[in-house]
Amino acid sequence: MSTRAETADPEERALDLAYDVLQARCPSRPALEHVTGRWGTLIMMALRDGPVRFNELRRRVDGVSEKMLSQGLQALERDGFVAREVQSTMPPKVEYRLTALGTDTANLLKDLVTFLETRMPDVEAAQVRYDEAASA
């Protein structure tokens, strides 16, 4: 039985081998969305301080619902950014932590978050100009 890579033309095969987030079929797209989506980024930031249990993480990420936190953690765990550890205590204790990949990614996100926080006066001024022009 031949695989798709063996039967595809060279151009199509090259697309399968190269990661390019701008290409619709690139598997990096969902991972990028998991990390940079509203809750993914906030979860990653909250986990930078070390392992935490679910409810503590929910308190740290103000405004996240239990469902969205659970879905975000599952997506980040599947992608290898977050590790879930179940400790055999009574009742069982579950902690979440960043993996090495997650730590590297969270550090990059932290740089972006810090940059945006320091440039918020510029963002807010742009928003005011836009809103004034749109209402004129």
N, CA, C and O atoms as CSV, one atom per row, in Angstrom:
chain,resi,resn,atom,element,x,y,z
A,1,MET,N,N,0.851,-1.181,0.000
A,1,MET,CA,C,0.000,0.000,0.000
A,1,MET,C,C,0.893,1.240,0.000
A,1,MET,O,O,1.815,1.346,0.810
A,2,SER,N,N,0.623,2.161,-0.896
A,2,SER,CA,C,1.449,3.361,-0.978
A,2,SER,C,C,0.829,4.460,-0.128
A,2,SER,O,O,-0.383,4.510,0.080
A,3,THR,N,N,1.690,5.330,0.351
A,3,THR,CA,C,1.213,6.456,1.146
A,3,THR,C,C,0.968,7.638,0.241
A,3,THR,O,O,1.390,7.639,-0.916
A,4,ARG,N,N,0.291,8.642,0.757
A,4,ARG,CA,C,0.014,9.847,-0.020
A,4,ARG,C,C,1.308,10.497,-0.470
A,4,ARG,O,O,1.397,10.991,-1.594
A,5,ALA,N,N,2.324,10.501,0.404
A,5,ALA,CA,C,3.597,11.134,0.058
A,5,ALA,C,C,4.278,10.421,-1.108
A,5,ALA,O,O,4.986,11.054,-1.891
A,6,GLU,N,N,4.071,9.110,-1.230
A,6,GLU,CA,C,4.698,8.367,-2.318
A,6,GLU,C,C,3.987,8.597,-3.637
A,6,GLU,O,O,4.620,8.509,-4.689
A,7,THR,N,N,2.683,8.891,-3.620
A,7,THR,CA,C,1.919,9.027,-4.850
A,7,THR,C,C,1.706,10.474,-5.262
A,7,THR,O,O,1.363,10.725,-6.417
A,8,ALA,N,N,1.894,11.429,-4.375
A,8,ALA,CA,C,1.655,12.834,-4.689
A,8,ALA,C,C,2.734,13.363,-5.623
A,8,ALA,O,O,3.867,12.882,-5.636
A,9,ASP,N,N,2.349,14.373,-6.409
A,9,ASP,CA,C,3.366,14.987,-7.258
A,9,ASP,C,C,4.367,15.731,-6.376
A,9,ASP,O,O,4.050,16.049,-5.229
A,10,PRO,N,N,5.558,16.015,-6.882
A,10,PRO,CA,C,6.618,16.616,-6.042
A,10,PRO,C,C,6.214,17.925,-5.367
A,10,PRO,O,O,6.598,18.185,-4.226
A,11,GLU,N,N,5.438,18.748,-6.076
A,11,GLU,CA,C,5.011,20.008,-5.480
A,11,GLU,C,C,4.087,19.775,-4.286
A,11,GLU,O,O,4.236,20.412,-3.243
A,12,GLU,N,N,3.142,18.870,-4.445
A,12,GLU,CA,C,2.214,18.543,-3.358
A,12,GLU,C,C,2.959,17.900,-2.200
A,12,GLU,O,O,2.665,18.175,-1.037
A,13,ARG,N,N,3.912,17.055,-2.513
A,13,ARG,CA,C,4.706,16.386,-1.481
A,13,ARG,C,C,5.520,17.405,-0.686
A,13,ARG,O,O,5.641,17.293,0.534
A,14,ALA,N,N,6.072,18.392,-1.375
A,14,ALA,CA,C,6.845,19.434,-0.692
A,14,ALA,C,C,5.961,20.188,0.293
A,14,ALA,O,O,6.405,20.553,1.382
A,15,LEU,N,N,4.701,20.422,-0.097
A,15,LEU,CA,C,3.777,21.094,0.817
A,15,LEU,C,C,3.533,20.266,2.071
A,15,LEU,O,O,3.376,20.813,3.163
A,16,ASP,N,N,3.501,18.936,1.911
A,16,ASP,CA,C,3.292,18.060,3.056
A,16,ASP,C,C,4.481,18.079,3.999
A,16,ASP,O,O,4.315,17.848,5.196
A,17,LEU,N,N,5.667,18.347,3.495
A,17,LEU,CA,C,6.877,18.282,4.300
A,17,LEU,C,C,7.243,19.618,4.934
A,17,LEU,O,O,7.879,19.648,5.988
A,18,ALA,N,N,6.851,20.719,4.307
A,18,ALA,CA,C,7.209,22.044,4.815
A,18,ALA,C,C,6.083,22.586,5.685
A,18,ALA,O,O,4.906,22.450,5.350
A,19,TYR,N,N,6.450,23.194,6.789
A,19,TYR,CA,C,5.460,23.830,7.646
A,19,TYR,C,C,5.389,25.296,7.272
A,19,TYR,O,O,6.390,26.010,7.317
A,20,ASP,N,N,4.218,25.731,6.909
A,20,ASP,CA,C,3.995,27.126,6.529
A,20,ASP,C,C,2.607,27.506,7.027
A,20,ASP,O,O,1.599,27.106,6.445
A,21,VAL,N,N,2.560,28.268,8.089
A,21,VAL,CA,C,1.296,28.605,8.748
A,21,VAL,C,C,0.332,29.327,7.816
A,21,VAL,O,O,-0.871,29.354,8.074
A,22,LEU,N,N,0.842,29.911,6.742
A,22,LEU,CA,C,-0.034,30.599,5.812
A,22,LEU,C,C,-0.751,29.649,4.860
A,22,LEU,O,O,-1.686,30.050,4.167
A,23,GLN,N,N,-0.317,28.395,4.827
A,23,GLN,CA,C,-0.965,27.388,3.989
A,23,GLN,C,C,-2.114,26.742,4.768
A,23,GLN,O,O,-1.960,26.381,5.935
A,24,ALA,N,N,-3.260,26.602,4.112
A,24,ALA,CA,C,-4.463,26.105,4.775
A,24,ALA,C,C,-4.278,24.727,5.390
A,24,ALA,O,O,-4.861,24.442,6.436
A,25,ARG,N,N,-3.481,23.866,4.766
A,25,ARG,CA,C,-3.334,22.491,5.253
A,25,ARG,C,C,-2.221,22.332,6.291
A,25,ARG,O,O,-1.990,21.228,6.784
A,26,CYS,N,N,-1.548,23.400,6.617
A,26,CYS,CA,C,-0.414,23.291,7.534
A,26,CYS,C,C,-0.889,22.924,8.945
A,26,CYS,O,O,-1.771,23.585,9.494
A,27,PRO,N,N,-0.308,21.874,9.528
A,27,PRO,CA,C,-0.720,21.469,10.881
A,27,PRO,C,C,-0.305,22.450,11.971
A,27,PRO,O,O,-0.723,22.314,13.120
A,28,SER,N,N,0.514,23.437,11.618
A,28,SER,CA,C,0.879,24.424,12.628
A,28,SER,C,C,-0.269,25.390,12.920
A,28,SER,O,O,-0.281,26.036,13.968
A,29,ARG,N,N,-1.226,25.493,12.010
A,29,ARG,CA,C,-2.343,26.418,12.227
A,29,ARG,C,C,-3.136,26.112,13.493
A,29,ARG,O,O,-3.320,27.007,14.318
A,30,PRO,N,N,-3.608,24.886,13.675
A,30,PRO,CA,C,-4.355,24.625,14.922
A,30,PRO,C,C,-3.495,24.830,16.166
A,30,PRO,O,O,-3.979,25.351,17.171
A,31,ALA,N,N,-2.230,24.428,16.112
A,31,ALA,CA,C,-1.354,24.617,17.271
A,31,ALA,C,C,-1.186,26.107,17.569
A,31,ALA,O,O,-1.216,26.521,18.728
A,32,LEU,N,N,-1.011,26.904,16.523
A,32,LEU,CA,C,-0.884,28.352,16.710
A,32,LEU,C,C,-2.153,28.923,17.330
A,32,LEU,O,O,-2.091,29.775,18.217
A,33,GLU,N,N,-3.296,28.452,16.863
A,33,GLU,CA,C,-4.551,28.934,17.434
A,33,GLU,C,C,-4.700,28.520,18.894
A,33,GLU,O,O,-5.191,29.299,19.712
A,34,HIS,N,N,-4.281,27.304,19.227
A,34,HIS,CA,C,-4.375,26.854,20.620
A,34,HIS,C,C,-3.518,27.728,21.537
A,34,HIS,O,O,-3.923,28.048,22.654
A,35,VAL,N,N,-2.347,28.105,21.064
A,35,VAL,CA,C,-1.420,28.897,21.874
A,35,VAL,C,C,-1.814,30.365,21.910
A,35,VAL,O,O,-1.720,31.004,22.958
A,36,THR,N,N,-2.252,30.906,20.783
A,36,THR,CA,C,-2.487,32.346,20.717
A,36,THR,C,C,-3.949,32.736,20.853
A,36,THR,O,O,-4.277,33.922,20.868
A,37,GLY,N,N,-4.827,31.751,20.952
A,37,GLY,CA,C,-6.225,32.073,21.182
A,37,GLY,C,C,-6.385,32.740,22.539
A,37,GLY,O,O,-5.485,32.699,23.379
A,38,ARG,N,N,-7.517,33.339,22.734
A,38,ARG,CA,C,-7.756,34.112,23.962
A,38,ARG,C,C,-7.367,33.346,25.220
A,38,ARG,O,O,-6.607,33.858,26.042
A,39,TRP,N,N,-7.866,32.152,25.379
A,39,TRP,CA,C,-7.617,31.418,26.617
A,39,TRP,C,C,-6.265,30.722,26.607
A,39,TRP,O,O,-5.639,30.581,27.658
A,40,GLY,N,N,-5.809,30.288,25.452
A,40,GLY,CA,C,-4.519,29.596,25.387
A,40,GLY,C,C,-3.375,30.459,25.896
A,40,GLY,O,O,-2.555,30.007,26.695
A,41,THR,N,N,-3.322,31.687,25.437
A,41,THR,CA,C,-2.261,32.598,25.875
A,41,THR,C,C,-2.348,32.848,27.372
A,41,THR,O,O,-1.332,32.838,28.068
A,42,LEU,N,N,-3.554,33.071,27.866
A,42,LEU,CA,C,-3.713,33.352,29.291
A,42,LEU,C,C,-3.372,32.130,30.145
A,42,LEU,O,O,-2.783,32.270,31.217
A,43,ILE,N,N,-3.733,30.947,29.683
A,43,ILE,CA,C,-3.370,29.719,30.398
A,43,ILE,C,C,-1.860,29.569,30.437
A,43,ILE,O,O,-1.281,29.262,31.479
A,44,MET,N,N,-1.229,29.789,29.295
A,44,MET,CA,C,0.240,29.664,29.241
A,44,MET,C,C,0.900,30.672,30.185
A,44,MET,O,O,1.871,30.339,30.864
A,45,MET,N,N,0.379,31.899,30.230
A,45,MET,CA,C,0.948,32.906,31.128
A,45,MET,C,C,0.770,32.497,32.587
A,45,MET,O,O,1.679,32.671,33.399
A,46,ALA,N,N,-0.383,31.960,32.914
A,46,ALA,CA,C,-0.656,31.563,34.292
A,46,ALA,C,C,0.203,30.382,34.716
A,46,ALA,O,O,0.541,30.259,35.893
A,47,LEU,N,N,0.560,29.517,33.785
A,47,LEU,CA,C,1.373,28.344,34.121
A,47,LEU,C,C,2.868,28.653,34.183
A,47,LEU,O,O,3.650,27.796,34.593
A,48,ARG,N,N,3.275,29.840,33.792
A,48,ARG,CA,C,4.700,30.199,33.837
A,48,ARG,C,C,5.249,30.178,35.262
A,48,ARG,O,O,6.446,29.968,35.461
A,49,ASP,N,N,4.391,30.391,36.245
A,49,ASP,CA,C,4.839,30.445,37.642
A,49,ASP,C,C,5.035,29.072,38.258
A,49,ASP,O,O,5.485,28.966,39.398
A,50,GLY,N,N,4.704,28.024,37.524
A,50,GLY,CA,C,4.884,26.675,38.049
A,50,GLY,C,C,3.595,25.882,38.044
A,50,GLY,O,O,2.537,26.400,37.687
A,51,PRO,N,N,3.689,24.611,38.445
A,51,PRO,CA,C,2.527,23.720,38.412
A,51,PRO,C,C,1.397,24.221,39.302
A,51,PRO,O,O,1.629,24.727,40.400
A,52,VAL,N,N,0.174,24.072,38.810
A,52,VAL,CA,C,-0.996,24.460,39.579
A,52,VAL,C,C,-2.139,23.483,39.342
A,52,VAL,O,O,-2.202,22.800,38.320
A,53,ARG,N,N,-3.015,23.441,40.290
A,53,ARG,CA,C,-4.224,22.627,40.163
A,53,ARG,C,C,-5.269,23.419,39.375
A,53,ARG,O,O,-5.164,24.635,39.210
A,54,PHE,N,N,-6.267,22.699,38.903
A,54,PHE,CA,C,-7.283,23.266,38.018
A,54,PHE,C,C,-7.950,24.504,38.614
A,54,PHE,O,O,-8.015,25.545,37.962
A,55,ASN,N,N,-8.443,24.399,39.841
A,55,ASN,CA,C,-9.176,25.525,40.430
A,55,ASN,C,C,-8.293,26.740,40.672
A,55,ASN,O,O,-8.749,27.875,40.537
A,56,GLU,N,N,-7.041,26.511,41.026
A,56,GLU,CA,C,-6.108,27.626,41.179
A,56,GLU,C,C,-5.865,28.296,39.824
A,56,GLU,O,O,-5.802,29.522,39.729
A,57,LEU,N,N,-5.731,27.492,38.800
A,57,LEU,CA,C,-5.536,28.021,37.450
A,57,LEU,C,C,-6.766,28.832,37.021
A,57,LEU,O,O,-6.638,29.881,36.391
A,58,ARG,N,N,-7.934,28.341,37.364
A,58,ARG,CA,C,-9.173,29.055,37.026
A,58,ARG,C,C,-9.230,30.400,37.740
A,58,ARG,O,O,-9.707,31.382,37.173
A,59,ARG,N,N,-8.751,30.453,38.969
A,59,ARG,CA,C,-8.720,31.733,39.698
A,59,ARG,C,C,-7.694,32.681,39.070
A,59,ARG,O,O,-7.928,33.887,39.001
A,60,ARG,N,N,-6.569,32.146,38.617
A,60,ARG,CA,C,-5.533,32.994,38.011
A,60,ARG,C,C,-5.984,33.593,36.688
A,60,ARG,O,O,-5.673,34.745,36.386
A,61,VAL,N,N,-6.714,32.817,35.903
A,61,VAL,CA,C,-7.178,33.276,34.589
A,61,VAL,C,C,-8.580,33.841,34.766
A,61,VAL,O,O,-9.577,33.169,34.504
A,62,ASP,N,N,-8.632,35.052,35.204
A,62,ASP,CA,C,-9.891,35.702,35.534
A,62,ASP,C,C,-10.828,35.708,34.332
A,62,ASP,O,O,-10.451,36.116,33.233
A,63,GLY,N,N,-12.065,35.243,34.563
A,63,GLY,CA,C,-13.081,35.284,33.529
A,63,GLY,C,C,-13.254,34.009,32.721
A,63,GLY,O,O,-14.230,33.881,31.982
A,64,VAL,N,N,-12.332,33.065,32.842
A,64,VAL,CA,C,-12.442,31.830,32.072
A,64,VAL,C,C,-13.466,30.901,32.730
A,64,VAL,O,O,-13.492,30.757,33.952
A,65,SER,N,N,-14.298,30.280,31.912
A,65,SER,CA,C,-15.255,29.315,32.452
A,65,SER,C,C,-14.546,27.977,32.643
A,65,SER,O,O,-13.479,27.732,32.079
A,66,GLU,N,N,-15.158,27.133,33.441
A,66,GLU,CA,C,-14.597,25.804,33.676
A,66,GLU,C,C,-14.480,25.040,32.351
A,66,GLU,O,O,-13.480,24.368,32.102
A,67,LYS,N,N,-15.500,25.151,31.516
A,67,LYS,CA,C,-15.506,24.461,30.223
A,67,LYS,C,C,-14.376,24.948,29.320
A,67,LYS,O,O,-13.659,24.137,28.735
A,68,MET,N,N,-14.213,26.259,29.202
A,68,MET,CA,C,-13.179,26.810,28.317
A,68,MET,C,C,-11.780,26.496,28.845
A,68,MET,O,O,-10.868,26.230,28.063
A,69,LEU,N,N,-11.609,26.526,30.154
A,69,LEU,CA,C,-10.316,26.175,30.730
A,69,LEU,C,C,-9.989,24.715,30.448
A,69,LEU,O,O,-8.869,24.383,30.063
A,70,SER,N,N,-10.968,23.857,30.643
A,70,SER,CA,C,-10.769,22.430,30.390
A,70,SER,C,C,-10.426,22.175,28.925
A,70,SER,O,O,-9.495,21.427,28.627
A,71,GLN,N,N,-11.170,22.793,28.010
A,71,GLN,CA,C,-10.893,22.629,26.584
A,71,GLN,C,C,-9.520,23.180,26.205
A,71,GLN,O,O,-8.792,22.568,25.423
A,72,GLY,N,N,-9.175,24.328,26.759
A,72,GLY,CA,C,-7.870,24.920,26.469
A,72,GLY,C,C,-6.735,24.047,26.967
A,72,GLY,O,O,-5.748,23.844,26.259
A,73,LEU,N,N,-6.866,23.531,28.174
A,73,LEU,CA,C,-5.832,22.649,28.732
A,73,LEU,C,C,-5.687,21.378,27.913
A,73,LEU,O,O,-4.571,20.920,27.669
A,74,GLN,N,N,-6.805,20.807,27.487
A,74,GLN,CA,C,-6.745,19.585,26.674
A,74,GLN,C,C,-6.046,19.841,25.349
A,74,GLN,O,O,-5.222,19.034,24.919
A,75,ALA,N,N,-6.360,20.945,24.701
A,75,ALA,CA,C,-5.723,21.270,23.423
A,75,ALA,C,C,-4.220,21.500,23.608
A,75,ALA,O,O,-3.412,21.010,22.819
A,76,LEU,N,N,-3.855,22.240,24.646
A,76,LEU,CA,C,-2.436,22.519,24.898
A,76,LEU,C,C,-1.687,21.254,25.315
A,76,LEU,O,O,-0.512,21.089,24.989
A,77,GLU,N,N,-2.365,20.366,26.032
A,77,GLU,CA,C,-1.745,19.094,26.408
A,77,GLU,C,C,-1.536,18.230,25.168
A,77,GLU,O,O,-0.474,17.630,25.003
A,78,ARG,N,N,-2.531,18.163,24.305
A,78,ARG,CA,C,-2.418,17.360,23.082
A,78,ARG,C,C,-1.267,17.845,22.204
A,78,ARG,O,O,-0.569,17.042,21.586
A,79,ASP,N,N,-1.075,19.160,22.154
A,79,ASP,CA,C,-0.009,19.743,21.335
A,79,ASP,C,C,1.364,19.669,21.992
A,79,ASP,O,O,2.368,19.994,21.359
A,80,GLY,N,N,1.421,19.243,23.261
A,80,GLY,CA,C,2.702,19.085,23.928
A,80,GLY,C,C,3.196,20.291,24.702
A,80,GLY,O,O,4.350,20.316,25.131
A,81,PHE,N,N,2.345,21.294,24.890
A,81,PHE,CA,C,2.743,22.489,25.624
A,81,PHE,C,C,2.507,22.357,27.126
A,81,PHE,O,O,3.197,22.987,27.928
A,82,VAL,N,N,1.532,21.540,27.499
A,82,VAL,CA,C,1.138,21.380,28.897
A,82,VAL,C,C,1.149,19.901,29.260
A,82,VAL,O,O,0.765,19.046,28.461
A,83,ALA,N,N,1.594,19.618,30.470
A,83,ALA,CA,C,1.548,18.239,30.989
A,83,ALA,C,C,0.559,18.204,32.155
A,83,ALA,O,O,0.502,19.115,32.980
A,84,ARG,N,N,-0.200,17.139,32.191
A,84,ARG,CA,C,-1.184,16.919,33.253
A,84,ARG,C,C,-0.679,15.757,34.093
A,84,ARG,O,O,-0.416,14.670,33.579
A,85,GLU,N,N,-0.548,15.999,35.381
A,85,GLU,CA,C,-0.046,14.955,36.288
A,85,GLU,C,C,-1.094,14.632,37.336
A,85,GLU,O,O,-1.532,15.503,38.088
A,86,VAL,N,N,-1.488,13.370,37.374
A,86,VAL,CA,C,-2.447,12.905,38.373
A,86,VAL,C,C,-1.664,12.224,39.482
A,86,VAL,O,O,-0.960,11.244,39.239
A,87,GLN,N,N,-1.785,12.738,40.692
A,87,GLN,CA,C,-1.108,12.149,41.842
A,87,GLN,C,C,-2.074,11.216,42.553
A,87,GLN,O,O,-3.243,11.542,42.763
A,88,SER,N,N,-1.569,10.066,42.912
A,88,SER,CA,C,-2.443,9.053,43.520
A,88,SER,C,C,-2.618,9.317,45.017
A,88,SER,O,O,-2.102,8.596,45.871
A,89,THR,N,N,-3.358,10.368,45.288
A,89,THR,CA,C,-3.739,10.692,46.662
A,89,THR,C,C,-5.242,10.490,46.770
A,89,THR,O,O,-5.911,10.231,45.771
A,90,MET,N,N,-5.758,10.606,47.950
A,90,MET,CA,C,-7.196,10.484,48.129
A,90,MET,C,C,-7.744,11.794,48.616
A,90,MET,O,O,-7.394,12.162,49.737
A,91,PRO,N,N,-8.547,12.529,47.926
A,91,PRO,CA,C,-8.927,12.293,46.537
A,91,PRO,C,C,-7.748,12.569,45.602
A,91,PRO,O,O,-6.778,13.210,46.005
A,92,PRO,N,N,-7.824,12.090,44.357
A,92,PRO,CA,C,-6.713,12.307,43.424
A,92,PRO,C,C,-6.443,13.804,43.226
A,92,PRO,O,O,-7.369,14.613,43.171
A,93,LYS,N,N,-5.183,14.145,43.123
A,93,LYS,CA,C,-4.760,15.532,42.933
A,93,LYS,C,C,-4.204,15.651,41.514
A,93,LYS,O,O,-3.316,14.891,41.127
A,94,VAL,N,N,-4.720,16.593,40.749
A,94,VAL,CA,C,-4.283,16.800,39.371
A,94,VAL,C,C,-3.607,18.158,39.281
A,94,VAL,O,O,-4.163,19.174,39.701
A,95,GLU,N,N,-2.402,18.161,38.729
A,95,GLU,CA,C,-1.672,19.406,38.511
A,95,GLU,C,C,-1.345,19.559,37.037
A,95,GLU,O,O,-1.162,18.581,36.312
A,96,TYR,N,N,-1.276,20.812,36.615
A,96,TYR,CA,C,-0.905,21.146,35.244
A,96,TYR,C,C,0.374,21.957,35.292
A,96,TYR,O,O,0.560,22.804,36.165
A,97,ARG,N,N,1.261,21.680,34.331
A,97,ARG,CA,C,2.519,22.433,34.248
A,97,ARG,C,C,2.918,22.555,32.795
A,97,ARG,O,O,2.454,21.796,31.943
A,98,LEU,N,N,3.774,23.507,32.523
A,98,LEU,CA,C,4.310,23.652,31.181
A,98,LEU,C,C,5.383,22.595,30.938
A,98,LEU,O,O,6.160,22.274,31.838
A,99,THR,N,N,5.426,22.063,29.738
A,99,THR,CA,C,6.518,21.189,29.324
A,99,THR,C,C,7.683,22.086,28.903
A,99,THR,O,O,7.565,23.310,28.960
A,100,ALA,N,N,8.788,21.505,28.487
A,100,ALA,CA,C,9.912,22.301,27.987
A,100,ALA,C,C,9.467,23.117,26.769
A,100,ALA,O,O,9.802,24.295,26.647
A,101,LEU,N,N,8.715,22.485,25.875
A,101,LEU,CA,C,8.175,23.192,24.709
A,101,LEU,C,C,7.239,24.303,25.151
A,101,LEU,O,O,7.267,25.401,24.597
A,102,GLY,N,N,6.415,24.021,26.140
A,102,GLY,CA,C,5.492,25.018,26.665
A,102,GLY,C,C,6.203,26.191,27.309
A,102,GLY,O,O,5.788,27.339,27.156
A,103,THR,N,N,7.277,25.899,28.033
A,103,THR,CA,C,8.048,26.971,28.672
A,103,THR,C,C,8.681,27.884,27.636
A,103,THR,O,O,8.617,29.108,27.758
A,104,ASP,N,N,9.293,27.293,26.614
A,104,ASP,CA,C,9.888,28.104,25.542
A,104,ASP,C,C,8.829,28.968,24.869
A,104,ASP,O,O,9.054,30.148,24.601
A,105,THR,N,N,7.683,28.374,24.603
A,105,THR,CA,C,6.598,29.093,23.936
A,105,THR,C,C,6.037,30.186,24.844
A,105,THR,O,O,5.782,31.300,24.387
A,106,ALA,N,N,5.846,29.877,26.109
A,106,ALA,CA,C,5.318,30.862,27.059
A,106,ALA,C,C,6.273,32.045,27.218
A,106,ALA,O,O,5.829,33.179,27.395
A,107,ASN,N,N,7.567,31.790,27.157
A,107,ASN,CA,C,8.529,32.889,27.249
A,107,ASN,C,C,8.417,33.824,26.046
A,107,ASN,O,O,8.520,35.042,26.191
A,108,LEU,N,N,8.207,33.257,24.870
A,108,LEU,CA,C,7.992,34.089,23.683
A,108,LEU,C,C,6.688,34.872,23.801
A,108,LEU,O,O,6.634,36.054,23.462
A,109,LEU,N,N,5.649,34.214,24.280
A,109,LEU,CA,C,4.369,34.895,24.483
A,109,LEU,C,C,4.502,36.012,25.514
A,109,LEU,O,O,3.906,37.078,25.359
A,110,LYS,N,N,5.277,35.770,26.557
A,110,LYS,CA,C,5.478,36.782,27.603
A,110,LYS,C,C,6.110,38.034,27.012
A,110,LYS,O,O,5.734,39.152,27.362
A,111,ASP,N,N,7.075,37.841,26.110
A,111,ASP,CA,C,7.685,38.999,25.447
A,111,ASP,C,C,6.635,39.794,24.669
A,111,ASP,O,O,6.621,41.024,24.713
A,112,LEU,N,N,5.762,39.090,23.961
A,112,LEU,CA,C,4.702,39.752,23.207
A,112,LEU,C,C,3.727,40.457,24.150
A,112,LEU,O,O,3.343,41.599,23.900
A,113,VAL,N,N,3.328,39.787,25.224
A,113,VAL,CA,C,2.407,40.374,26.195
A,113,VAL,C,C,3.018,41.638,26.809
A,113,VAL,O,O,2.346,42.663,26.917
A,114,THR,N,N,4.270,41.566,27.203
A,114,THR,CA,C,4.951,42.730,27.786
A,114,THR,C,C,5.005,43.875,26.791
A,114,THR,O,O,4.742,45.025,27.142
A,115,PHE,N,N,5.347,43.557,25.548
A,115,PHE,CA,C,5.389,44.579,24.497
A,115,PHE,C,C,4.025,45.251,24.351
A,115,PHE,O,O,3.934,46.478,24.320
A,116,LEU,N,N,2.963,44.443,24.260
A,116,LEU,CA,C,1.620,45.007,24.098
A,116,LEU,C,C,1.207,45.844,25.306
A,116,LEU,O,O,0.605,46.908,25.157
A,117,GLU,N,N,1.530,45.362,26.487
A,117,GLU,CA,C,1.168,46.123,27.691
A,117,GLU,C,C,1.865,47.484,27.712
A,117,GLU,O,O,1.262,48.479,28.113
A,118,THR,N,N,3.115,47.534,27.289
A,118,THR,CA,C,3.836,48.813,27.289
A,118,THR,C,C,3.365,49.734,26.171
A,118,THR,O,O,3.524,50.950,26.267
A,119,ARG,N,N,2.792,49.176,25.120
A,119,ARG,CA,C,2.332,49.989,23.981
A,119,ARG,C,C,0.833,50.269,24.008
A,119,ARG,O,O,0.290,50.801,23.040
A,120,MET,N,N,0.164,49.924,25.090
A,120,MET,CA,C,-1.282,50.148,25.174
A,120,MET,C,C,-1.687,51.610,25.004
A,120,MET,O,O,-2.747,51.860,24.432
A,121,PRO,N,N,-0.908,52.591,25.466
A,121,PRO,CA,C,-1.304,53.973,25.172
A,121,PRO,C,C,-1.401,54.226,23.658
A,121,PRO,O,O,-2.291,54.946,23.205
A,122,ASP,N,N,-0.492,53.637,22.887
A,122,ASP,CA,C,-0.544,53.782,21.424
A,122,ASP,C,C,-1.772,53.081,20.851
A,122,ASP,O,O,-2.430,53.604,19.952
A,123,VAL,N,N,-2.074,51.901,21.373
A,123,VAL,CA,C,-3.246,51.147,20.913
A,123,VAL,C,C,-4.523,51.919,21.233
A,123,VAL,O,O,-5.404,52.055,20.385
A,124,GLU,N,N,-4.613,52.418,22.458
A,124,GLU,CA,C,-5.813,53.150,22.854
A,124,GLU,C,C,-5.987,54.423,22.028
A,124,GLU,O,O,-7.109,54.769,21.657
A,125,ALA,N,N,-4.895,55.121,21.739
A,125,ALA,CA,C,-4.973,56.322,20.908
A,125,ALA,C,C,-5.437,55.963,19.499
A,125,ALA,O,O,-6.241,56.686,18.910
A,126,ALA,N,N,-4.942,54.862,18.956
A,126,ALA,CA,C,-5.369,54.412,17.627
A,126,ALA,C,C,-6.844,54.067,17.627
A,126,ALA,O,O,-7.550,54.361,16.662
A,127,GLN,N,N,-7.320,53.444,18.699
A,127,GLN,CA,C,-8.734,53.084,18.800
A,127,GLN,C,C,-9.621,54.332,18.822
A,127,GLN,O,O,-10.678,54.360,18.192
A,128,VAL,N,N,-9.189,55.353,19.544
A,128,VAL,CA,C,-9.943,56.599,19.626
A,128,VAL,C,C,-9.997,57.238,18.231
A,128,VAL,O,O,-11.065,57.662,17.788
A,129,ARG,N,N,-8.850,57.308,17.539
A,129,ARG,CA,C,-8.824,57.895,16.189
A,129,ARG,C,C,-9.745,57.117,15.244
A,129,ARG,O,O,-10.488,57.710,14.462
A,130,TYR,N,N,-9.690,55.809,15.323
A,130,TYR,CA,C,-10.521,54.962,14.458
A,130,TYR,C,C,-12.002,55.202,14.745
A,130,TYR,O,O,-12.796,55.397,13.826
A,131,ASP,N,N,-12.365,55.185,16.030
A,131,ASP,CA,C,-13.766,55.364,16.406
A,131,ASP,C,C,-14.283,56.745,16.006
A,131,ASP,O,O,-15.428,56.881,15.576
A,132,GLU,N,N,-13.439,57.768,16.148
A,132,GLU,CA,C,-13.844,59.125,15.751
A,132,GLU,C,C,-14.050,59.199,14.250
A,132,GLU,O,O,-15.014,59.803,13.779
A,133,ALA,N,N,-13.139,58.580,13.491
A,133,ALA,CA,C,-13.265,58.595,12.027
A,133,ALA,C,C,-14.464,57.777,11.572
A,133,ALA,O,O,-15.126,58.149,10.603
A,134,ALA,N,N,-14.752,56.693,12.236
A,134,ALA,CA,C,-15.874,55.828,11.856
A,134,ALA,C,C,-17.214,56.498,12.161
A,134,ALA,O,O,-18.201,56.246,11.469
A,135,SER,N,N,-17.259,57.341,13.179
A,135,SER,CA,C,-18.529,57.979,13.555
A,135,SER,C,C,-18.737,59.311,12.814
A,135,SER,O,O,-19.801,59.923,12.911
A,136,ALA,N,N,-17.735,59.738,12.092
A,136,ALA,CA,C,-17.847,61.032,11.381
A,136,ALA,C,C,-18.641,60.907,10.094
A,136,ALA,O,O,-18.825,61.895,9.383
